[in-house]
Amino acid sequence: MPFGGNQTAFGNEQHPPHGEIAGAAWKHVATRKSGQKTTLVLSFEAKVRPGKVTKEISLVDSQNVVYSRHTIEGFGGRVPLGHHATLAMPDEDGSVRLAASDFRFGVTYPGLFSDPKLREYQALQPGAKWTKLSQVPRAWKEQPDTDLSRMPGAQGYADLVQIFNEPADRTGGVAWMTATFAKDGYLWFSLKDPAVLNSTVFWMENRGRHGHPWNGRNNCLGLEDVTAYFADGLVASAEPNMISKEGIATAVELSNDRPTVVNYIQGVAKIPSGFDVVSKAEFAPGQVTFWSESGSKTVVPVKHEFLQSGSL
């Protein structure tokens, strides 16, 4: 926070990439255990725009889940913020399957994300709008669409896209993102309140940056749950842009008078043989059932109610 590059100053504010909190040292407040819950509490005092952030990271015994709660005090004004989960990708093209809860539409980054002058290359059509992960236009005419539900994609390219979730009143207050690693027998998932984090940025980096310090080595996938305008930072997100003009917020309005809380969940779950890609998620008290397109399922103990209550 502010999420993104932040190369351009915002008034008299010049934030580092992803904000001070992403790269500076935090203060340890407490480490405590209560029943089955263990919590690490950290705090950070921001200086570029004054404010305090309290981070609580909790684990629950027998669950493969990380619960994150951030309480933001001060830092008044508009700001993009979010989580930046980054997953290592295998070498086999298309072997990781992605699925998301219902979203309004997706957009490919409208500018130059990978600059050939820096020995970086992108494969998707800039500024394209689409409604299915499996049908995203490529940069070259008469080429078939790219299927972003299968990762990693074409080797030698780095691309950025963003999908915008359906509103909270249409999702029951929970939006989800999954990546199925079928050969390794597990899926990764994230859960969020779309009223707080309304979109997901996909950073697809498959050895597409050949200059220093990347040197063509990096093969990763960022699944970044945010309220932001791509990864362009505070100025682009707080000022009018092509997304906000459609009535979708690209920044959160923070108040100096009341705290803002961001609750977030990510975890992993073992999957049965034949589980291919998530088709739907069913929520029951203290658990989520992920169903695959092949008809198999995995039941995950996770206190998804935390997204609204903030308590475990």
C-alpha atoms as a printed R data frame, in Angstrom:
    type eleno elety resid chain resno       x       y       z
1   ATOM     1    CA   MET     A     1   0.000   0.000   0.000
2   ATOM     2    CA   PRO     A     2  -0.031   2.028  -2.189
3   ATOM     3    CA   PHE     A     3  -0.115  -1.033  -4.460
4   ATOM     4    CA   GLY     A     4   1.886  -0.711  -7.664
5   ATOM     5    CA   GLY     A     5   4.977   0.930  -9.094
6   ATOM     6    CA   ASN     A     6   4.435   4.484  -7.771
7   ATOM     7    CA   GLN     A     7   7.020   5.996 -10.131
8   ATOM     8    CA   THR     A     8   5.019   9.239 -10.295
9   ATOM     9    CA   ALA     A     9   4.693  11.475  -7.248
10  ATOM    10    CA   PHE     A    10   1.202  12.120  -5.883
11  ATOM    11    CA   GLY     A    11   1.218  15.753  -4.796
12  ATOM    12    CA   ASN     A    12   4.100  15.903  -2.311
13  ATOM    13    CA   GLU     A    13   4.054  12.117  -1.778
14  ATOM    14    CA   GLN     A    14   6.671   9.904  -3.408
15  ATOM    15    CA   HIS     A    15   6.089   6.289  -2.421
16  ATOM    16    CA   PRO     A    16   8.465   3.391  -3.146
17  ATOM    17    CA   PRO     A    17   7.170   0.438  -5.211
18  ATOM    18    CA   HIS     A    18   4.160  -1.084  -3.396
19  ATOM    19    CA   GLY     A    19   4.636   1.460  -0.592
20  ATOM    20    CA   GLU     A    20   6.814   1.704   2.489
21  ATOM    21    CA   ILE     A    21   5.169  -1.280   4.166
22  ATOM    22    CA   ALA     A    22   6.277  -3.658   1.414
23  ATOM    23    CA   GLY     A    23  10.008  -3.226   1.876
24  ATOM    24    CA   ALA     A    24  10.769  -1.763   5.301
25  ATOM    25    CA   ALA     A    25  11.205  -3.387   8.711
26  ATOM    26    CA   TRP     A    26   8.124  -3.929  10.877
27  ATOM    27    CA   LYS     A    27   7.998  -3.815  14.684
28  ATOM    28    CA   HIS     A    28   7.223  -7.038  16.540
29  ATOM    29    CA   VAL     A    29   4.284  -6.462  18.896
30  ATOM    30    CA   ALA     A    30   3.381  -9.954  20.095
31  ATOM    31    CA   THR     A    31   3.325 -13.651  19.356
32  ATOM    32    CA   ARG     A    32   0.504 -15.394  21.146
33  ATOM    33    CA   LYS     A    33  -1.337 -18.700  21.226
34  ATOM    34    CA   SER     A    34  -4.942 -19.144  22.317
35  ATOM    35    CA   GLY     A    35  -6.463 -22.591  21.992
36  ATOM    36    CA   GLN     A    36  -5.872 -23.770  18.426
37  ATOM    37    CA   LYS     A    37  -4.927 -20.303  17.131
38  ATOM    38    CA   THR     A    38  -1.413 -18.853  16.917
39  ATOM    39    CA   THR     A    39  -1.032 -15.192  15.948
40  ATOM    40    CA   LEU     A    40   1.932 -12.997  15.044
41  ATOM    41    CA   VAL     A    41   1.256  -9.268  15.529
42  ATOM    42    CA   LEU     A    42   3.419  -6.636  13.806
43  ATOM    43    CA   SER     A    43   3.066  -2.880  13.367
44  ATOM    44    CA   PHE     A    44   4.409  -0.253  11.001
45  ATOM    45    CA   GLU     A    45   4.403   3.549  11.156
46  ATOM    46    CA   ALA     A    46   4.213   5.046   7.667
47  ATOM    47    CA   LYS     A    47   5.934   8.376   7.116
48  ATOM    48    CA   VAL     A    48   5.367   9.360   3.469
49  ATOM    49    CA   ARG     A    49   1.661   9.580   4.260
50  ATOM    50    CA   PRO     A    50   1.341   9.346   8.056
51  ATOM    51    CA   GLY     A    51  -0.486   6.333   9.403
52  ATOM    52    CA   LYS     A    52  -0.161   3.088  11.307
53  ATOM    53    CA   VAL     A    53  -0.728  -0.433  10.026
54  ATOM    54    CA   THR     A    54  -1.190  -3.375  12.383
55  ATOM    55    CA   LYS     A    55  -0.649  -6.790  10.815
56  ATOM    56    CA   GLU     A    56  -2.041  -9.969  12.384
57  ATOM    57    CA   ILE     A    57  -1.068 -13.273  10.763
58  ATOM    58    CA   SER     A    58  -2.834 -16.293  12.253
59  ATOM    59    CA   LEU     A    59  -2.618 -20.055  11.900
60  ATOM    60    CA   VAL     A    60  -5.158 -22.574  13.175
61  ATOM    61    CA   ASP     A    61  -3.999 -26.047  14.208
62  ATOM    62    CA   SER     A    62  -4.646 -28.753  11.565
63  ATOM    63    CA   GLN     A    63  -5.493 -26.185   8.847
64  ATOM    64    CA   ASN     A    64  -3.249 -25.434   5.851
65  ATOM    65    CA   VAL     A    65  -4.451 -21.841   5.873
66  ATOM    66    CA   VAL     A    66  -2.962 -18.390   6.545
67  ATOM    67    CA   TYR     A    67  -5.348 -15.767   7.920
68  ATOM    68    CA   SER     A    68  -4.241 -12.134   7.457
69  ATOM    69    CA   ARG     A    69  -5.820  -9.100   9.090
70  ATOM    70    CA   HIS     A    70  -4.518  -5.578   8.481
71  ATOM    71    CA   THR     A    71  -5.872  -2.607  10.426
72  ATOM    72    CA   ILE     A    72  -5.057   0.751   8.838
73  ATOM    73    CA   GLU     A    73  -5.241   3.875  10.994
74  ATOM    74    CA   GLY     A    74  -4.647   7.284   9.483
75  ATOM    75    CA   PHE     A    75  -3.235   7.322   5.953
76  ATOM    76    CA   GLY     A    76  -6.321   9.375   5.048
77  ATOM    77    CA   GLY     A    77  -7.242   9.686   1.371
78  ATOM    78    CA   ARG     A    78  -7.529   7.474  -1.674
79  ATOM    79    CA   VAL     A    79  -5.063   4.615  -2.028
80  ATOM    80    CA   PRO     A    80  -4.749   1.337  -3.975
81  ATOM    81    CA   LEU     A    81  -3.974  -1.646  -1.774
82  ATOM    82    CA   GLY     A    82  -3.900  -5.425  -1.840
83  ATOM    83    CA   HIS     A    83  -2.086  -8.726  -1.434
84  ATOM    84    CA   HIS     A    84   0.613  -9.981  -3.788
85  ATOM    85    CA   ALA     A    85   0.628 -13.787  -3.687
86  ATOM    86    CA   THR     A    86   3.337 -15.127  -6.016
87  ATOM    87    CA   LEU     A    87   3.372 -18.792  -7.031
88  ATOM    88    CA   ALA     A    88   6.325 -20.647  -8.520
89  ATOM    89    CA   MET     A    89   5.378 -22.285 -11.815
90  ATOM    90    CA   PRO     A    90   6.477 -25.675 -13.181
91  ATOM    91    CA   ASP     A    91   8.207 -25.884 -16.554
92  ATOM    92    CA   GLU     A    92   5.410 -27.788 -18.300
93  ATOM    93    CA   ASP     A    93   3.156 -25.405 -20.238
94  ATOM    94    CA   GLY     A    94  -0.472 -25.383 -19.151
95  ATOM    95    CA   SER     A    95  -0.024 -27.810 -16.274
96  ATOM    96    CA   VAL     A    96  -1.464 -25.431 -13.631
97  ATOM    97    CA   ARG     A    97  -5.194 -24.714 -13.986
98  ATOM    98    CA   LEU     A    98  -6.686 -21.405 -12.854
99  ATOM    99    CA   ALA     A    99 -10.281 -20.663 -11.903
100 ATOM   100    CA   ALA     A   100 -12.001 -17.693 -10.313
101 ATOM   101    CA   SER     A   101 -15.397 -16.901  -8.862
102 ATOM   102    CA   ASP     A   102 -17.712 -14.913 -11.134
103 ATOM   103    CA   PHE     A   103 -16.205 -11.714 -12.492
104 ATOM   104    CA   ARG     A   104 -17.662  -8.881 -14.560
105 ATOM   105    CA   PHE     A   105 -14.870  -8.727 -17.112
106 ATOM   106    CA   GLY     A   106 -11.120  -8.829 -17.551
107 ATOM   107    CA   VAL     A   107  -8.773  -6.327 -19.211
108 ATOM   108    CA   THR     A   108  -5.268  -6.748 -20.544
109 ATOM   109    CA   TYR     A   109  -2.883  -4.032 -19.422
110 ATOM   110    CA   PRO     A   110  -3.517  -1.137 -21.846
111 ATOM   111    CA   GLY     A   111   0.060   0.120 -22.095
112 ATOM   112    CA   LEU     A   112   3.497  -1.320 -22.652
113 ATOM   113    CA   PHE     A   113   4.012  -3.759 -19.797
114 ATOM   114    CA   SER     A   114   7.123  -5.440 -21.222
115 ATOM   115    CA   ASP     A   115   9.479  -3.103 -23.061
116 ATOM   116    CA   PRO     A   116  11.508  -4.674 -25.924
117 ATOM   117    CA   LYS     A   117  14.104  -1.916 -25.417
118 ATOM   118    CA   LEU     A   118  14.820  -3.599 -22.091
119 ATOM   119    CA   ARG     A   119  14.753  -7.077 -23.669
120 ATOM   120    CA   GLU     A   120  11.230  -7.735 -22.343
121 ATOM   121    CA   TYR     A   121   8.371  -9.139 -24.428
122 ATOM   122    CA   GLN     A   122   4.610  -9.527 -24.067
123 ATOM   123    CA   ALA     A   123   2.156 -11.747 -25.924
124 ATOM   124    CA   LEU     A   124  -1.344 -10.361 -25.170
125 ATOM   125    CA   GLN     A   125  -3.256  -7.607 -26.976
126 ATOM   126    CA   PRO     A   126  -2.912  -4.384 -24.928
127 ATOM   127    CA   GLY     A   127  -6.198  -2.933 -23.658
128 ATOM   128    CA   ALA     A   128  -8.346  -5.891 -24.756
129 ATOM   129    CA   LYS     A   129 -11.541  -6.510 -22.773
130 ATOM   130    CA   TRP     A   130 -12.883 -10.044 -22.328
131 ATOM   131    CA   THR     A   131 -15.204 -12.152 -20.154
132 ATOM   132    CA   LYS     A   132 -13.558 -15.592 -20.110
133 ATOM   133    CA   LEU     A   133 -10.092 -16.582 -18.894
134 ATOM   134    CA   SER     A   134  -9.954 -19.081 -21.741
135 ATOM   135    CA   GLN     A   135 -10.434 -16.447 -24.473
136 ATOM   136    CA   VAL     A   136  -7.954 -13.589 -24.193
137 ATOM   137    CA   PRO     A   137  -6.798 -11.955 -27.461
138 ATOM   138    CA   ARG     A   138  -3.175 -12.274 -28.477
139 ATOM   139    CA   ALA     A   139  -1.084  -9.373 -29.744
140 ATOM   140    CA   TRP     A   140  -0.772 -10.738 -33.290
141 ATOM   141    CA   LYS     A   141  -3.522 -10.722 -35.890
142 ATOM   142    CA   GLU     A   142  -5.153 -14.017 -36.900
143 ATOM   143    CA   GLN     A   143  -3.614 -15.815 -33.917
144 ATOM   144    CA   PRO     A   144  -5.872 -17.933 -31.676
145 ATOM   145    CA   ASP     A   145  -6.892 -16.548 -28.293
146 ATOM   146    CA   THR     A   146  -4.767 -17.347 -25.270
147 ATOM   147    CA   ASP     A   147  -6.187 -19.596 -22.556
148 ATOM   148    CA   LEU     A   148  -5.236 -17.973 -19.249
149 ATOM   149    CA   SER     A   149  -6.867 -20.792 -17.296
150 ATOM   150    CA   ARG     A   150  -3.764 -22.846 -18.179
151 ATOM   151    CA   MET     A   151  -0.435 -21.745 -16.749
152 ATOM   152    CA   PRO     A   152   2.386 -21.269 -17.420
153 ATOM   153    CA   GLY     A   153   1.718 -19.816 -20.856
154 ATOM   154    CA   ALA     A   154   4.051 -19.235 -23.750
155 ATOM   155    CA   GLN     A   155   7.675 -19.151 -22.667
156 ATOM   156    CA   GLY     A   156   9.609 -15.944 -23.282
157 ATOM   157    CA   TYR     A   157   6.805 -13.482 -22.446
158 ATOM   158    CA   ALA     A   158   5.639 -11.429 -19.458
159 ATOM   159    CA   ASP     A   159   2.070 -10.097 -19.364
160 ATOM   160    CA   LEU     A   160  -0.331  -8.382 -16.957
161 ATOM   161    CA   VAL     A   161  -4.120  -8.617 -16.837
162 ATOM   162    CA   GLN     A   162  -6.806  -7.763 -14.287
163 ATOM   163    CA   ILE     A   163 -10.218  -9.307 -13.599
164 ATOM   164    CA   PHE     A   164 -12.961  -7.455 -11.708
165 ATOM   165    CA   ASN     A   165 -15.143  -9.473  -9.368
166 ATOM   166    CA   GLU     A   166 -18.900  -9.423  -9.237
167 ATOM   167    CA   PRO     A   167 -20.170  -7.215  -6.376
168 ATOM   168    CA   ALA     A   168 -20.407  -8.677  -2.876
169 ATOM   169    CA   ASP     A   169 -24.210  -8.804  -2.963
170 ATOM   170    CA   ARG     A   170 -23.989 -11.262  -5.871
171 ATOM   171    CA   THR     A   171 -21.323 -13.494  -4.337
172 ATOM   172    CA   GLY     A   172 -22.533 -13.932  -0.779
173 ATOM   173    CA   GLY     A   173 -19.694 -11.726   0.428
174 ATOM   174    CA   VAL     A   174 -16.893 -14.081  -0.683
175 ATOM   175    CA   ALA     A   175 -14.831 -14.112  -3.870
176 ATOM   176    CA   TRP     A   176 -12.240 -16.807  -4.593
177 ATOM   177    CA   MET     A   177  -9.264 -17.597  -6.790
178 ATOM   178    CA   THR     A   178  -7.699 -21.048  -7.281
179 ATOM   179    CA   ALA     A   179  -4.653 -22.591  -8.935
180 ATOM   180    CA   THR     A   180  -4.724 -26.389  -9.282
181 ATOM   181    CA   PHE     A   181  -1.388 -28.224  -9.363
182 ATOM   182    CA   ALA     A   182  -2.833 -31.592 -10.401
183 ATOM   183    CA   LYS     A   183   0.470 -33.427 -10.850
184 ATOM   184    CA   ASP     A   184   1.569 -32.364  -7.375
185 ATOM   185    CA   GLY     A   185  -1.804 -33.233  -5.855
186 ATOM   186    CA   TYR     A   186  -2.873 -29.899  -4.407
187 ATOM   187    CA   LEU     A   187  -4.617 -26.612  -5.106
188 ATOM   188    CA   TRP     A   188  -3.838 -23.116  -3.848
189 ATOM   189    CA   PHE     A   189  -6.742 -20.822  -3.045
190 ATOM   190    CA   SER     A   190  -7.454 -17.309  -1.849
191 ATOM   191    CA   LEU     A   191 -10.660 -15.984  -0.283
192 ATOM   192    CA   LYS     A   192 -11.589 -12.316   0.071
193 ATOM   193    CA   ASP     A   193 -14.448  -9.882   0.539
194 ATOM   194    CA   PRO     A   194 -15.000  -8.291  -2.910
195 ATOM   195    CA   ALA     A   195 -16.405  -5.189  -1.226
196 ATOM   196    CA   VAL     A   196 -12.855  -4.562   0.064
197 ATOM   197    CA   LEU     A   197 -10.632  -6.184  -2.599
198 ATOM   198    CA   ASN     A   198 -12.618  -6.021  -5.816
199 ATOM   199    CA   SER     A   199 -10.239  -7.474  -8.387
200 ATOM   200    CA   THR     A   200  -7.280  -9.749  -9.090
201 ATOM   201    CA   VAL     A   201  -4.179  -8.794 -11.067
202 ATOM   202    CA   PHE     A   202  -2.424 -11.658 -12.901
203 ATOM   203    CA   TRP     A   203   1.325 -11.116 -13.276
204 ATOM   204    CA   MET     A   204   2.440 -13.819 -15.724
205 ATOM   205    CA   GLU     A   205   6.200 -14.037 -15.873
206 ATOM   206    CA   ASN     A   206   7.468 -16.983 -17.934
207 ATOM   207    CA   ARG     A   207  11.075 -16.089 -18.668
208 ATOM   208    CA   GLY     A   208   9.908 -13.016 -20.564
209 ATOM   209    CA   ARG     A   209  12.444 -10.553 -19.160
210 ATOM   210    CA   HIS     A   210  15.895 -11.166 -20.536
211 ATOM   211    CA   GLY     A   211  17.752  -8.148 -19.158
212 ATOM   212    CA   HIS     A   212  19.436  -7.741 -15.789
213 ATOM   213    CA   PRO     A   213  18.610  -8.847 -13.101
214 ATOM   214    CA   TRP     A   214  16.041 -11.287 -14.515
215 ATOM   215    CA   ASN     A   215  18.233 -12.836 -17.228
216 ATOM   216    CA   GLY     A   216  15.331 -14.955 -18.476
217 ATOM   217    CA   ARG     A   217  15.243 -17.061 -15.304
218 ATOM   218    CA   ASN     A   218  11.960 -16.117 -13.625
219 ATOM   219    CA   ASN     A   219   8.919 -18.362 -14.108
220 ATOM   220    CA   CYS     A   220   6.219 -17.272 -11.671
221 ATOM   221    CA   LEU     A   221   2.560 -16.294 -11.450
222 ATOM   222    CA   GLY     A   222   1.329 -13.433  -9.317
223 ATOM   223    CA   LEU     A   223  -2.336 -13.733  -8.289
224 ATOM   224    CA   GLU     A   224  -2.738 -10.368  -6.613
225 ATOM   225    CA   ASP     A   225  -6.056  -9.605  -4.893
226 ATOM   226    CA   VAL     A   226  -6.360  -5.830  -4.893
227 ATOM   227    CA   THR     A   227  -8.410  -2.704  -5.300
228 ATOM   228    CA   ALA     A   228  -6.149  -0.875  -7.743
229 ATOM   229    CA   TYR     A   229  -5.590   0.116 -11.345
230 ATOM   230    CA   PHE     A   230  -3.342  -2.699 -12.552
231 ATOM   231    CA   ALA     A   231   0.102  -2.183 -10.955
232 ATOM   232    CA   ASP     A   232   0.515   1.476 -11.917
233 ATOM   233    CA   GLY     A   233   0.438   2.855  -8.389
234 ATOM   234    CA   LEU     A   234  -1.216   5.676  -6.504
235 ATOM   235    CA   VAL     A   235  -1.583   8.352  -9.187
236 ATOM   236    CA   ALA     A   236  -3.121   6.082 -11.823
237 ATOM   237    CA   SER     A   237  -5.427   4.423  -9.278
238 ATOM   238    CA   ALA     A   238  -6.611   7.531  -7.414
239 ATOM   239    CA   GLU     A   239  -7.264   9.626 -10.516
240 ATOM   240    CA   PRO     A   240  -9.944   8.843 -13.162
241 ATOM   241    CA   ASN     A   241  -9.019   5.911 -15.408
242 ATOM   242    CA   MET     A   242 -10.659   3.518 -17.878
243 ATOM   243    CA   ILE     A   243 -11.881   1.252 -15.048
244 ATOM   244    CA   SER     A   244 -13.164   3.878 -12.620
245 ATOM   245    CA   LYS     A   245 -15.094   5.459 -15.500
246 ATOM   246    CA   GLU     A   246 -17.109   2.218 -15.597
247 ATOM   247    CA   GLY     A   247 -18.103   2.706 -11.969
248 ATOM   248    CA   ILE     A   248 -15.542   0.296 -10.474
249 ATOM   249    CA   ALA     A   249 -13.346   1.583  -7.675
250 ATOM   250    CA   THR     A   250  -9.585   1.441  -8.264
251 ATOM   251    CA   ALA     A   251  -8.685   2.911  -4.869
252 ATOM   252    CA   VAL     A   252  -9.949   2.647  -1.294
253 ATOM   253    CA   GLU     A   253 -10.994   5.792   0.547
254 ATOM   254    CA   LEU     A   254  -9.201   5.739   3.904
255 ATOM   255    CA   SER     A   255 -10.234   7.940   6.823
256 ATOM   256    CA   ASN     A   256  -8.122   9.575   9.494
257 ATOM   257    CA   ASP     A   257 -11.078   9.245  11.871
258 ATOM   258    CA   ARG     A   258 -11.817   5.534  11.651
259 ATOM   259    CA   PRO     A   259  -9.721   2.423  10.961
260 ATOM   260    CA   THR     A   260 -10.010   0.405   7.765
261 ATOM   261    CA   VAL     A   261  -9.664  -3.375   8.112
262 ATOM   262    CA   VAL     A   262  -8.607  -5.784   5.353
263 ATOM   263    CA   ASN     A   263  -9.173  -9.483   6.090
264 ATOM   264    CA   TYR     A   264  -7.732 -12.079   3.706
265 ATOM   265    CA   ILE     A   265  -7.309 -15.847   3.509
266 ATOM   266    CA   GLN     A   266  -5.018 -18.063   1.460
267 ATOM   267    CA   GLY     A   267  -4.218 -21.722   1.782
268 ATOM   268    CA   VAL     A   268  -3.631 -25.050   0.101
269 ATOM   269    CA   ALA     A   269  -5.634 -28.268  -0.024
270 ATOM   270    CA   LYS     A   270  -4.886 -31.828  -1.034
271 ATOM   271    CA   ILE     A   271  -6.882 -32.964  -4.072
272 ATOM   272    CA   PRO     A   272  -7.876 -36.458  -5.227
273 ATOM   273    CA   SER     A   273  -6.602 -38.080  -8.411
274 ATOM   274    CA   GLY     A   274  -8.476 -36.776 -11.427
275 ATOM   275    CA   PHE     A   275  -9.205 -33.357  -9.918
276 ATOM   276    CA   ASP     A   276  -8.495 -31.018 -12.831
277 ATOM   277    CA   VAL     A   277  -9.761 -27.434 -12.447
278 ATOM   278    CA   VAL     A   278 -12.184 -25.874  -9.982
279 ATOM   279    CA   SER     A   279 -15.700 -25.397 -11.323
280 ATOM   280    CA   LYS     A   280 -17.421 -24.095  -8.180
281 ATOM   281    CA   ALA     A   281 -16.990 -23.527  -4.449
282 ATOM   282    CA   GLU     A   282 -19.632 -24.324  -1.848
283 ATOM   283    CA   PHE     A   283 -19.478 -22.673   1.571
284 ATOM   284    CA   ALA     A   284 -20.672 -24.238   4.814
285 ATOM   285    CA   PRO     A   285 -19.860 -23.290   8.422
286 ATOM   286    CA   GLY     A   286 -16.101 -23.674   8.891
287 ATOM   287    CA   GLN     A   287 -15.425 -25.290   5.521
288 ATOM   288    CA   VAL     A   288 -15.318 -24.844   1.752
289 ATOM   289    CA   THR     A   289 -15.920 -27.600  -0.797
290 ATOM   290    CA   PHE     A   290 -14.124 -27.104  -4.107
291 ATOM   291    CA   TRP     A   291 -15.648 -29.079  -6.992
292 ATOM   292    CA   SER     A   292 -13.701 -29.827 -10.165
293 ATOM   293    CA   GLU     A   293 -14.994 -29.903 -13.718
294 ATOM   294    CA   SER     A   294 -14.290 -33.651 -13.696
295 ATOM   295    CA   GLY     A   295 -16.803 -34.105 -10.860
296 ATOM   296    CA   SER     A   296 -14.417 -34.779  -7.979
297 ATOM   297    CA   LYS     A   297 -14.194 -32.614  -4.878
298 ATOM   298    CA   THR     A   298 -12.043 -31.640  -1.917
299 ATOM   299    CA   VAL     A   299 -13.437 -30.412   1.399
300 ATOM   300    CA   VAL     A   300 -11.226 -27.799   3.072
301 ATOM   301    CA   PRO     A   301 -11.452 -26.838   6.759
302 ATOM   302    CA   VAL     A   302 -11.250 -23.040   6.671
303 ATOM   303    CA   LYS     A   303 -13.000 -20.397   8.718
304 ATOM   304    CA   HIS     A   304 -14.141 -18.268   5.806
305 ATOM   305    CA   GLU     A   305 -16.403 -16.355   8.197
306 ATOM   306    CA   PHE     A   306 -13.197 -14.548   9.224
307 ATOM   307    CA   LEU     A   307 -13.516 -12.356   6.112
308 ATOM   308    CA   GLN     A   308 -16.520 -10.585   7.662
309 ATOM   309    CA   SER     A   309 -15.906 -11.013  11.379
310 ATOM   310    CA   GLY     A   310 -12.111 -10.699  11.553
311 ATOM   311    CA   SER     A   311 -12.102 -13.229  14.381
312 ATOM   312    CA   LEU     A   312 -11.173 -16.934  14.635
